[in-house]
């Protein structure tokens, strides 16, 4: 479940902004919340599909399928500009995530990690 600082547009307009059946490439720096234990790297990830459903003026659900290693919370709130694009950036306001559920993990043989080595996995979050 996600929150928007400003009132959300109609479901039709929200669909135009946040419902995608095509891959969106995102760049994510190491999140501030884990920076003390992880190297500060730029990571290229993909949001494979995205479906937003308006609950009321400020709340919506967001169903995502992403590549492995995507920082989903940071994709929603933007992590102070460290995740681009972000849901907040797309909406043009502050956005945050209240609940996050992983509904499954998928695998694919030809997916590469940041170092170019074979990982053989592609996650869904």
Legacy VTK file of the C-alpha trace (Angstrom):
# vtk DataFile Version 3.0
C-alpha trace
ASCII
DATASET POLYDATA
POINTS 125 float
0.000 0.000 0.000
1.385 3.399 -1.004
0.661 7.005 -0.071
0.752 10.208 -2.114
1.224 13.631 -0.517
-1.062 15.321 -3.033
-4.486 14.022 -4.046
-4.280 11.318 -6.674
-5.792 11.803 -10.112
-8.611 9.617 -11.386
-7.896 5.924 -11.949
-7.661 6.603 -15.696
-4.966 9.264 -15.208
-3.200 7.084 -12.617
-3.157 4.262 -15.188
-1.492 6.601 -17.693
1.195 7.475 -15.138
1.843 4.247 -13.252
0.422 1.283 -15.136
3.001 -0.164 -17.527
3.268 -3.499 -19.293
6.662 -2.618 -20.712
9.996 -2.517 -18.934
11.156 0.718 -17.267
14.891 1.078 -16.635
15.760 2.642 -13.285
19.074 3.720 -11.763
19.423 3.187 -8.053
22.298 4.302 -5.884
22.865 2.277 -2.731
19.971 3.275 -0.442
20.747 5.557 2.477
19.259 2.958 4.865
21.938 0.366 3.906
24.814 2.656 2.894
26.712 1.918 6.120
27.054 -1.760 5.117
27.052 -1.729 1.292
29.292 -0.127 -1.330
27.953 3.130 -2.790
27.232 1.928 -6.339
24.895 2.875 -9.153
22.715 -0.116 -9.979
20.717 -0.437 -13.182
17.493 -2.343 -12.563
14.195 -2.830 -14.352
10.588 -2.511 -13.356
9.145 -5.096 -15.722
5.463 -4.387 -15.115
3.583 -1.989 -12.886
-0.126 -1.662 -12.009
-1.490 1.100 -9.758
-4.950 0.935 -8.228
-6.433 4.027 -6.578
-7.897 3.362 -3.110
-8.860 6.962 -2.222
-7.498 10.510 -2.631
-4.092 9.715 -1.082
-3.758 5.914 -1.024
-3.093 3.410 -3.790
-1.828 -0.107 -4.249
1.071 -0.785 -6.563
1.754 -4.219 -7.996
5.263 -4.572 -9.451
7.357 -7.151 -11.209
11.038 -6.194 -11.039
14.490 -7.492 -11.841
16.448 -9.084 -8.998
18.048 -6.641 -6.600
15.595 -3.783 -7.127
15.140 -1.663 -4.021
11.333 -1.424 -4.149
10.821 0.953 -1.212
13.343 3.353 -2.700
11.686 3.079 -6.114
8.471 4.332 -4.492
9.812 7.241 -2.409
12.903 8.070 -4.465
15.423 7.961 -1.584
16.176 11.698 -1.848
16.851 11.446 -5.576
18.962 8.289 -5.349
16.391 6.185 -7.272
15.467 7.576 -10.704
12.780 7.486 -11.868
10.635 6.952 -8.783
6.907 6.776 -8.144
7.074 10.092 -6.278
8.918 11.659 -9.195
6.391 10.318 -11.687
3.503 11.636 -9.563
5.308 14.936 -8.954
4.962 14.780 -5.156
6.168 12.919 -2.091
5.182 9.261 -2.102
5.860 6.552 0.435
5.178 2.886 1.004
3.361 1.556 4.048
3.184 -2.166 3.251
5.385 -4.352 1.060
4.554 -7.968 0.253
6.652 -10.235 -1.944
4.185 -12.405 -3.840
6.712 -14.584 -5.641
10.150 -15.021 -7.147
10.785 -16.071 -10.734
13.973 -17.441 -12.302
15.595 -16.971 -15.687
18.864 -18.486 -16.920
20.297 -15.517 -18.821
20.217 -12.693 -16.282
23.542 -11.004 -15.390
24.528 -9.326 -12.129
26.311 -5.954 -11.697
29.734 -7.486 -12.308
28.660 -9.141 -15.578
28.640 -12.682 -14.142
25.802 -15.142 -14.540
23.267 -15.139 -11.727
20.465 -17.099 -13.318
17.718 -15.298 -11.460
15.165 -12.619 -12.010
13.000 -11.637 -9.045
9.431 -10.468 -8.652
8.614 -8.109 -5.841
LINES 1 126
125 0 1 2 3 4 5 6 7 8 9 10 11 12 13 14 15 16 17 18 19 20 21 22 23 24 25 26 27 28 29 30 31 32 33 34 35 36 37 38 39 40 41 42 43 44 45 46 47 48 49 50 51 52 53 54 55 56 57 58 59 60 61 62 63 64 65 66 67 68 69 70 71 72 73 74 75 76 77 78 79 80 81 82 83 84 85 86 87 88 89 90 91 92 93 94 95 96 97 98 99 100 101 102 103 104 105 106 107 108 109 110 111 112 113 114 115 116 117 118 119 120 121 122 123 124
